[in-house]
Amino acid sequence: MTDDLETAWNAVHDATPAGWHVGRPTYDERRQWVQYAFDPSERPRVGLRSREWTAVGTSELEVVAEMARCLRKIREGKAPG
């Protein structure tokens, strides 16, 4: 699994849009893995950022792979959905 996780993290690094920050995955109280990414150059406002994304998965590997997929879409100018 370590090699798979390393591969997933490499995909995240390759997919991250310029200037974006990607957090470490965490395991939350709902028993799911969560990972957050955002563009810090976005002007701060009250409420949600428009240039942010949260990936969710059932394992650390799944959430990191999902974040890589979503960031690739964002970098291409598409909605990750």
C-alpha angles and dihedrals in degrees: 000000000000091000091049091050091048089050091050091050090050088053090052091051091048093048100044111114115238112280097011122129122218121201130214117269116259133194109232137201091266089065095249135114116246131189128184131204130178145166107247092197090070110110110255117250135163111271132020123350116240092217102055137096136195120200122199130197144160093243138025090252092050094050094048091048090048091050090052090052092049094046091051089055092046091049089052089053093251131125110255095220 
